Amino acid sequence: MDDEIRFVVYDKAGAFRRTVVPRLSTAEIPANSTPWAELTLDDDHDALPALTADGARCAYWFRGIEWFRGRVSATPGNGPVGSVTARVEGDFRKLTEWQGWPKPTASITAQDVDYARYTGSSEDVFKAALAANFARLGVPWTVAASLGRGSAARAEFRFHPLAEKTIPALDADDLIVTIGYAPNPVVDVRASALVPGLLSDLTGALEDYDWTRNAPSATRVVVGGAGEGAARELYQQIDTAREADWGDIIETFKDSRMADAGADFSIDAAEALAEGAPTVGVSMQLQESAKFRLGTTFLPGDRVRVKVGPLDLIERITLARVEDSPDQGVVVTPHLGSIEDSPDAQLGAQVAGLARGLRDAGRR
């Protein structure tokens, strides 16, 4: 298969400008987060006027597939006889920058409801929230019809980033966001595929990996809904199987005060118990093989069976890194899994959780 990497440059209105085949480039293509790429050119390259124009956009192509398209966000360079590096950020970033308004159909002075609330499957919630706010923004983005995939979900928006309230539920259901162009963005989701076979059989011996196994951090949850003090709605859910398996009781609390009175709090409870479930994880970087090839046998977000140490589990391919240099040619490195038991990772997760909590509090 053709391993050529090319960048297609557009202006801010989406009009084609030119195609560039760089001698040096790097890209990371993750699942359910923003992809990026960098290409390095001589500082007198004739593509620079198009790449450095205000609002310039670029598509990243590899193996005949357009993996993503987005803005040229930075173009640092050096001289006098030097180079320029153009960084491209995929359009997934807009899902973290665009917000869900309480009343998307009204002006900012007519936001007369507390929250926009969406219920249904995780796919339903994701697509309904996006469609409502794409219409509000007046952007030429469309959302594919929902197939109702995923588990029961609910999301409340009060100027929250769209991705913040919807992507975790998609991740939990192994649904992967896709953005296609026809020629304007079309957002859809696909089900994560299970790559046939055992990873070691697909890639050869696994020489360098880390794995971890952690006990649960919650076995039962109390959900606090609408109201204050003694008048607040409360709901409890207990994972009796987890308590029996581990011989332990671990309580947690889930703040769901944004929900309507009488809402189905089993959704919130299930989310809290999932966050507190026992974890088994493996982290490794892999090389491609004929049986394990980006764009042919797997996509970022697909899953593969792994047996390492005492573990036998299904793990997600979290991203693929594609590097192209004159010395090594094209090298594709899939990344598998993520271990979250280091102090830095735990601190990062705690800070992210606090930030979400502050956003919730600040928007009430």
Secondary structure as GFF3:
##gff-version 3
##sequence-region A 1 364
A	DSSP	beta_strand	5	10	.	.	.	ID=ss1
A	DSSP	beta_strand	16	20	.	.	.	ID=ss2
A	DSSP	beta_strand	24	30	.	.	.	ID=ss3
A	DSSP	beta_strand	36	42	.	.	.	ID=ss4
A	DSSP	alpha_helix	48	51	.	.	.	ID=ss5
A	DSSP	beta_strand	57	62	.	.	.	ID=ss6
A	DSSP	beta_strand	65	74	.	.	.	ID=ss7
A	DSSP	beta_strand	83	90	.	.	.	ID=ss8
A	DSSP	three_ten_helix	91	93	.	.	.	ID=ss9
A	DSSP	alpha_helix	94	97	.	.	.	ID=ss10
A	DSSP	beta_strand	99	100	.	.	.	ID=ss11
A	DSSP	three_ten_helix	108	110	.	.	.	ID=ss12
A	DSSP	beta_strand	116	121	.	.	.	ID=ss13
A	DSSP	alpha_helix	122	137	.	.	.	ID=ss14
A	DSSP	beta_strand	142	143	.	.	.	ID=ss15
A	DSSP	beta_strand	152	157	.	.	.	ID=ss16
A	DSSP	beta_strand	160	161	.	.	.	ID=ss17
A	DSSP	alpha_helix	162	172	.	.	.	ID=ss18
A	DSSP	beta_strand	175	181	.	.	.	ID=ss19
A	DSSP	beta_strand	185	191	.	.	.	ID=ss20
A	DSSP	beta_strand	194	198	.	.	.	ID=ss21
A	DSSP	alpha_helix	199	203	.	.	.	ID=ss22
A	DSSP	beta_strand	210	214	.	.	.	ID=ss23
A	DSSP	beta_strand	220	224	.	.	.	ID=ss24
A	DSSP	three_ten_helix	229	231	.	.	.	ID=ss25
A	DSSP	beta_strand	234	238	.	.	.	ID=ss26
A	DSSP	alpha_helix	240	246	.	.	.	ID=ss27
A	DSSP	beta_strand	251	255	.	.	.	ID=ss28
A	DSSP	alpha_helix	266	275	.	.	.	ID=ss29
A	DSSP	beta_strand	279	285	.	.	.	ID=ss30
A	DSSP	beta_strand	303	308	.	.	.	ID=ss31
A	DSSP	beta_strand	311	325	.	.	.	ID=ss32
A	DSSP	beta_strand	329	336	.	.	.	ID=ss33
A	DSSP	alpha_helix	343	362	.	.	.	ID=ss34
###
